[in-house]
Amino acid sequence: MCEMLIFEEAFEEIAADETLWDAQFAATDAAKLDALIASVETEINEGKTLAMFDERGEFIETRIARIACD
């Protein structure tokens, strides 16, 4: 079962966070972002990803086992 964390942020905290995100995205190199998007799309198209949501839109909780490599 998935537990939901509930918390509230003050308007000022949200506004400050949005300002930081805006600055970060404004400073992002568009070519690097395009390359990242392309690599993500390739992984999705090649089936190298796991779905986050089922057909009803519900979150799928997945456990991935770590395999130790020698």
C-alpha positions in Angstrom: 0.0 0.0 0.0 1.2 3.5 -0.9 1.2 6.1 1.9 0.5 9.6 0.9 2.5 12.4 2.5 0.4 15.5 3.1 1.9 18.8 3.9 1.2 22.4 3.2 3.5 25.0 1.9 3.1 28.7 2.5 2.4 30.9 -0.6 5.8 32.6 -0.1 7.6 29.2 -0.1 5.8 28.2 -3.3 6.6 31.5 -5.0 10.2 31.3 -4.0 10.4 27.7 -5.4 8.8 28.8 -8.7 11.3 31.6 -9.0 14.2 29.1 -8.6 12.6 26.8 -11.2 12.1 29.6 -13.6 15.8 30.7 -13.3 17.0 27.1 -13.7 15.0 26.6 -16.9 15.9 29.9 -18.3 19.6 28.9 -17.9 19.1 25.5 -19.5 21.0 24.9 -22.8 18.2 24.1 -25.3 20.5 21.7 -27.2 21.3 19.7 -24.1 17.6 19.6 -23.2 16.7 18.4 -26.7 19.4 15.6 -26.4 18.0 14.6 -23.0 14.4 14.4 -24.4 15.6 12.4 -27.4 17.4 9.9 -25.1 14.3 9.5 -22.9 12.1 9.0 -26.0 14.5 6.3 -27.3 14.4 4.4 -24.0 10.6 4.5 -24.0 10.3 3.4 -27.7 12.8 0.5 -27.0 10.7 -0.7 -24.0 13.5 0.1 -21.5 11.1 1.8 -19.1 8.4 0.7 -16.7 5.0 2.3 -16.6 4.2 4.6 -13.7 0.4 4.3 -14.1 -1.9 1.5 -15.0 -4.8 1.7 -17.5 -7.0 3.4 -14.9 -4.4 6.1 -14.2 -3.5 4.6 -10.8 0.1 4.7 -9.7 1.9 1.4 -10.0 4.2 0.6 -7.1 7.2 -1.3 -8.4 10.0 -3.0 -6.6 13.2 -3.4 -8.5 15.7 -6.0 -7.2 19.3 -4.9 -7.2 21.7 -7.5 -8.7 25.3 -7.4 -7.4 27.8 -7.7 -10.2 31.3 -9.1 -9.7 
